[in-house]
């Protein structure tokens, strides 16, 4: 009998003595062969791949959008910053953003985006490791398959927002979901009452954190217990665990129904909902997203840089070396058993494909369900398991002694394409950040600081590509450029074209919000508190000495404009670190 089964039998046999419940004929792997050592080995390999992918483009990249998260952290107390007050059903959306901010304060680099990137990288790594650990509970004698699943989940590049810290919450809720599924699996395997209760409590706690951060995973967490029942059988023990588990999504569903039935206004979710719900359209979008999530050869862009190609090749080399070490270790601790079971491979393919399929129904309600933006993150664990099962299934065709190496070789193209896709997406986000950073840096050199209540107007901004995309994000950049000050602003394209979301309009001596777009921080401000900065497009900016009538967007008191009274103080060290003043373009 394999070491894993022998250890599991010892644990469950002792548990049967403690509880009086008979142990199953093929007990669940409560204690796996090798203990934590395989997980540590896989974690080291995943960490090396993350370092290669992350350090190439992402270390210094900041928020081009979603800038309200760092601003809220700066303006709230250390503990209130963890709670996202804008949505009662998503109170934990801010947790990892605020944790990143507190990390920057603890490190003495407040304002720097590097701590946010570190938290992203850790969650990225942890997602892969949790996939590996969870797979080991279901495939205890197929360590190579588990390693492949974690690796392929790590380099899953189907989503356009991969590598962008503006979606830090996506990484967070998926980590919490995987942690909840792992704890639920352990609870279903435990025969000792106190251990089962502790694991169940942890599972429900992580599930609560996940669902109250985002809702799209609700079908996954409701369907996952079926995998437990199919693999462990059904018993009163599992029934008790699942009864507690299902209370959490049931409670969430009740709160969601009450919110939308009783809500008098329009929620954000309702504004982004699709307009038509024809079955053919829904099924078409569903199939499109499923195929894209698994079609790794489609992820890289047609034009590729030599740097990214070499880095992707380095990731494959690390993957193969690490996979070889895992295969060697597995052969030592699993008494010669090999990852050659076609039945196991088919089970992994089916389970992974099912997980991918149930990742998308909630996203299908959106009018952006085909944009591949923020909709493909959730499918990455299932895609990793499905593609890993395919690699192992292909390896079955080879002689037994070559099967472990064949499985690694079969997965290598997916690792290469995924790594290349990740690098390309991270490069896109970095370039977008650099455009905004260099423009904001020029603005700060022209106006190092302002008085509270200032309205900052920026003219001469390029329309294509627009570094802000919406005035809402320019307002966020202004608040972060002048931290600790209640300020607002608006930008204009060359020729004084109004950008999307531009909603400030002068009426005599006051700036007024015209009621459109995102409400500004200062809905009523004095024209006398205005400073107009013109960007020349070459990395330089200067203060405009007289108020251009075009920026007023109506009749205004141009004589009240005195920018010298608004510009006050020196550069904030927080802004210096945030926008890396002194650093050239990268």
LUMGULO-50661 format. One line per field, with one value per residue (C-alpha): x, y, z. Coordinates in pm, whole numbers, m for minus. Layout:
LUMGULO-50661
x = (X:...) $
y = (Y:...) $
z = (Z:...) $
end
This chain:
LUMGULO-50661
x = (0:123:268:m10:m283:m96:m62:m424:m534:m339:m500:m854:m821:m726:m1013:m1254:m1138:m1201:m1546:m1678:m1742:m1604:m1319:m1384:m1227:m1023:m978:m933:m570:m573:m193:m23:301:591:394:461:788:631:431:745:923:639:616:984:942:631:813:1098:853:669:997:1080:736:684:1020:1040:774:561:770:725:396:115:m256:m366:m724:m885:m685:m957:m817:m482:m655:m910:m627:m462:m779:m927:m806:m580:m867:m1150:m942:m1006:m1381:m1515:m1807:m1937:m2103:m2250:m2224:m1853:m1714:m1386:m1299:m1043:m864:m558:m531:m526:m290:m53:m77:m6:290:427:393:559:848:886:802:450:328:537:349:611:433:111:304:458:113:m7:292:237:m132:m38:206:m39:m309:m82:24:m336:m425:m136:m235:m602:m521:m308:m616:m791:m492:m256:m49:m33:206:321:m37:m78:245:132:m207:m46:204:m61:m290:8:75:m291:m291:m644:m744:m632:m598:m331:m52:m245:m264:m590:m748:m577:m915:m959:m649:m768:m1115:m981:m721:m989:m1210:m932:m847:m1216:m1231:m914:m1043:m1377:m1195:m996:m1313:m1476:m1174:m1151:m1301:m1214:m1493:m1285:m1063:m1364:m1535:m1222:m1173:m1540:m1525:m1217:m1384:m1694:m1482:m1276:m1592:m1749:m1444:m1450:m1822:m1837:m1553:m1699:m1992:m1890:m1759:m2091:m2163:m1818:m1855:m2203:m2091:m1761:m1919:m2026:m1658:m1625:m1926:m1809:m1458:m1532:m1882:m2176:m2202:m2350:m2010:m1999:m2364:m2292:m1996:m2188:m2489:m2269:m2098:m2419:m2545:m2293:m2395:m2761:m2730:m2548:m2823:m3092:m2907:m2856:m3223:m3331:m3093:m3214:m3581:m3578:m3325:m3483:m3189:m2958:m2662:m2331:m2399:m2725:m2550:m2314:m2575:m2642:m2956:m3068:m3082:m3151:m3050:m2849:m2648:m2580:m2469:m2248:m2074:m2040:m1871:m1649:m1515:m1468:m1268:m1056:m976:m836:m690:m341:m198:m421:m299:25:5:108:401:651:962:1287:1310:972:1054:1374:1198:920:1185:1350:1013:984:1337:1250:926:1103:1382:1134:903:1194:1274:910:900:1220:1088:754:932:1115:817:544:709:746:392:383:151:38:m323:m551:m847:m700:m616:m972:m1103:m879:m989:m1356:m1321:m1112:m1343:m1645:m1473:m1403:m1761:m1914:m1670:m1857:m2237:m2228:m2005:m2252:m2491:m2251:m2261:m1883:m1886:m1672:m1415:m1178:m1126:m1166:m1379:m1109:m931:m1175:m1137:m759:m761:m1001:m808:m485:m636:m795:m478:m269:m503:m462:m81:m90:m337:m103:187:4:89:460:648:615:968:918:574:672:904:644:383:621:706:336:265:571:403:118:367:558:248:109:435:466:106:159:474:302:7:232:427:105:6:353:352:10:135:449:242:39:339:550:262:185:556:565:260:430:747:540:324:498:209:m118:m337:m637:m945:m749:m890:m615:m681:m447:m450:m269:m326:m296:m622:m465:m351:m529:m322:m628:m917:m1171:m1171:m1258:m908:m746:m920:m773:m425:m455:m555:m261:m19:m108:m168:m334:m509:m874:m825:m997:m944:m1023:m813:m855:m724:m523:m760:m957:m1151:m1348:m1259:m1508:m1634:m1539:m1802:m1676:m1827:m1767:m2057:m1932:m1680:m1760:m1692:m2004:m2057:m2277:m2434:m2269:m1998:m1840:m1917:m1608:m1465:m1529:m1871:m1862:m1524:m1398:m1245:m996:m864:m777:m436:m413:m117:m35:148:361:371:748:761:741:460:413:156:m71:m60:m419:m733:m827:m1202:m1230:m1166:m1460:m1706:m1927:m1911:m1669:m1481:m1138:m1016:m1041:m768:m445:m245:41:m200:m289:60:207:456:714:685:539:780:477:423:794:788:453:552:923:1029:1380:1335:1340:1112:1154) $
y = (0:351:560:818:560:398:732:816:479:532:871:769:442:631:868:577:464:815:860:510:576:313:425:399:121:378:666:1023:1142:1323:1296:1306:1138:1373:1608:1973:1916:1878:2195:2383:2254:2357:2692:2761:2691:2910:3189:3177:3204:3493:3679:3643:3758:4032:4206:4251:4521:4555:4654:5032:5046:5230:5305:5456:5410:5284:5558:5603:5302:5459:5795:5638:5471:5810:5981:5709:5573:5269:5033:5204:5179:4804:4858:4953:5176:5230:4886:4703:4371:4424:4557:4363:4495:4733:4485:4411:4767:4902:4628:4741:5100:5002:4798:5108:5306:5034:5024:5402:5446:5591:5673:5413:5161:4892:4751:4720:4529:4305:4218:4145:3916:3731:3673:3564:3310:3200:3130:2881:2723:2686:2512:2271:2204:2157:1918:1708:1641:1490:1337:1238:1002:1230:1496:1589:1660:1884:2068:2119:2252:2512:2614:2658:2851:3078:3169:3189:3502:3501:3826:4164:4296:4041:4217:4538:4634:4816:4469:4364:4265:4005:3827:3860:3712:3419:3346:3353:3127:2870:2885:2822:2523:2377:2410:2260:1962:1914:1938:1665:1441:1488:1231:1408:1641:1938:1934:1905:2195:2412:2340:2407:2739:2842:2739:2944:3240:3245:3200:3498:3713:3600:3647:3981:4099:3984:3771:3597:3281:3192:2909:2758:2746:2597:2331:2233:2007:1775:1696:1608:1379:1203:1148:1087:947:1081:1052:1228:1383:1545:1643:1837:2015:2107:2228:2490:2570:2639:2880:3139:3162:3128:3429:3620:3536:3662:3991:4036:3975:4218:4482:4478:4441:4721:4954:5277:5405:5247:5043:5024:4661:4760:5019:4758:4487:4362:4486:4165:3815:3603:3243:3218:3527:3406:3062:3216:3443:3152:2931:3217:3279:2908:2850:3160:3057:2725:2842:2923:2963:3270:3462:3618:3920:3883:4126:4012:4176:3982:4061:3903:3599:3535:3584:3344:3089:3136:3065:2743:2645:2706:2512:2213:2213:2247:1988:1749:1797:1736:1422:1289:1362:1199:883:867:908:737:398:400:508:728:998:777:706:786:763:1025:1248:1226:1311:1619:1728:1691:1867:2151:2202:2209:2471:2684:2657:2766:3057:3264:3270:3575:3761:3681:3928:4212:4414:4361:3981:3949:4217:3971:4235:4123:3827:3561:3573:3339:3065:3036:2759:2543:2607:2505:2174:2103:2174:1975:1678:1707:1703:1392:1220:1278:1139:809:723:703:417:427:552:852:957:1212:1388:1364:1533:1824:1850:1847:2134:2339:2511:2630:2758:2942:3101:3188:3342:3543:3661:3767:3960:4137:4241:4364:4566:4727:4828:4962:5171:5312:5401:5563:5790:5909:5928:6142:6385:6409:6453:6748:6892:6858:7027:7321:7334:7150:7203:7392:7534:7331:7383:7434:7345:7219:7253:7070:7153:7009:6643:6397:6246:5931:5770:5945:5887:5928:5796:5978:6294:6083:5932:6272:6386:6083:6165:6525:6411:6170:6430:6672:6437:6572:6848:6873:6943:6870:6926:6876:6822:6920:6781:6996:7258:7248:6936:6807:6451:6184:6264:6633:6783:7115:7430:7788:8015:8363:8333:7972:7627:7410:7041:7000:6682:6439:6180:6101:6367:6582:6628:7004:7044:7419:7596:7947:8044:8241:7907:7785:7711:7623:7415:7362:7048:7090:6721:6689:6617:6985:7196:7554:7764:7965:8330:8418:8208:8079:8137:7793:7610:7786:7623:7926:8287:8321:8588:8558:8855:8649:8415:8455:8131:8270:8274:7909:7764:7714:7482:7231:6884:6627:6336:6108:6243:6215:5844:5785:5936:5862:6218:6209:5875:5895:5707:5330) $
z = (0:m78:203:164:213:503:684:616:747:1068:1126:1041:1228:1544:1478:1456:1800:1935:1782:1735:1366:1131:907:533:329:130:374:265:274:609:618:280:182:239:464:391:204:m144:m85:14:m295:m525:m347:m411:m783:m806:m623:m874:m1166:m998:m949:m1320:m1430:m1172:m1160:m1538:m1562:m1251:m950:m981:m1173:m996:m1022:m1350:m1231:m908:m735:m473:m285:m184:m133:104:298:342:460:685:1017:1009:1089:896:580:571:518:177:271:m84:m107:195:11:m61:268:232:m113:40:265:52:m78:275:393:116:233:594:473:300:623:827:578:588:218:239:m108:m287:m496:m445:m133:m335:m597:m331:m194:m550:m612:m282:m361:m711:m569:m299:m558:m735:m407:m291:m620:m563:m201:m289:m575:m340:m127:m431:m614:m331:m546:m850:m726:m1077:m1182:m877:m960:m1320:m1205:m979:m1247:m1515:m1279:m1203:m1568:m1670:m1889:m2029:m1855:m1981:m1626:m1526:m1341:m1273:m906:m966:m946:m625:m484:m760:m640:m282:m317:m521:m254:15:m197:m245:127:206:m32:117:474:371:221:541:745:535:597:974:1209:1532:1630:1741:1432:1205:1382:1362:992:921:1107:909:582:658:771:452:245:421:343:m20:m91:86:m138:m470:m580:m902:m729:m567:m815:m761:m384:m419:m668:m504:m235:m515:m572:m203:m213:m530:m395:m24:m28:170:546:845:905:562:588:908:748:434:633:797:464:273:537:416:47:148:378:103:m148:94:151:m223:m298:m27:m154:m512:m423:m168:m330:m454:m661:m917:m798:m981:m1067:m1238:m1456:m1602:m1657:m2009:m2180:m2350:m2204:m2511:m2442:m2764:m2674:m2322:m2441:m2710:m2459:m2216:m2475:m2594:m2242:m2170:m2487:m2429:m2071:m2195:m2528:m2398:m2750:m2800:m2495:m2626:m2857:m3224:m3178:m2917:m2775:m2751:m2378:m2308:m2520:m2325:m1992:m2095:m2194:m1853:m1684:m1882:m1775:m1409:m1456:m1610:m1350:m1065:m1217:m1249:m881:m789:m1004:m844:m497:m580:m698:m363:m131:m332:m357:m735:m818:m1126:m1255:m1542:m1459:m1750:m1515:m1283:m1579:m1706:m1359:m1347:m1695:m1604:m1268:m1411:m1708:m1478:m1260:m1568:m1687:m1355:m1330:m1590:m1533:m1306:m1553:m1830:m1666:m1758:m2078:m2095:m2074:m2390:m2310:m2134:m1868:m1504:m1617:m1661:m1323:m1153:m1414:m1367:m1099:m1301:m1622:m1447:m1333:m1672:m1871:m1622:m1668:m2046:m2012:m1790:m2021:m2316:m2114:m2063:m2425:m2336:m2164:m1786:m1715:m1946:m1835:m1573:m1818:m2094:m1875:m1809:m2179:m2273:m2032:m2134:m2436:m2213:m1957:m2229:m2385:m2042:m1923:m2243:m2213:m1851:m1940:m2228:m2015:m1736:m1993:m2120:m1766:m1695:m2013:m1926:m1581:m1722:m1947:m1650:m1417:m1650:m1710:m1337:m1265:m1507:m1330:m991:m1114:m1238:m920:m631:m392:m352:m80:46:m167:m490:m831:m1063:m1437:m1676:m2047:m2348:m2263:m2550:m2667:m2810:m2594:m2311:m1993:m1767:m1984:m1765:m1556:m1254:m1266:m1315:m999:m824:m956:m832:m483:m472:m613:m332:m36:274:77:m21:m391:m718:m1086:m1449:m1759:m2123:m2448:m2687:m2826:m2497:m2583:m2284:m2174:m2062:m1716:m1738:m1510:m1370:m1515:m1403:m1318:m1246:m964:m868:m1006:m1010:m1068:m1376:m1237:m1477:m1422:m1088:m822:m759:m412:m440:m598:m529:m538:m609:m943:m733:m604:m954:m1104:m1474:m1589:m1955:m2065:m2376:m2464:m2417:m2046:m1945:m1801:m1685:m1501:m1732:m1618:m1720:m1710:m2060:m2110:m2274:m1946:m1782:m2024:m1970:m1849:m1557:m1366:m1529:m1325:m1005:m1129:m929:m946:m734:m438:m491:m537:m191:m23:m140:m282:m48:15:m27:m379:m454:m371:m538:m872:m842:m917:m1047:m1221:m1599:m1837:m1838) $
end
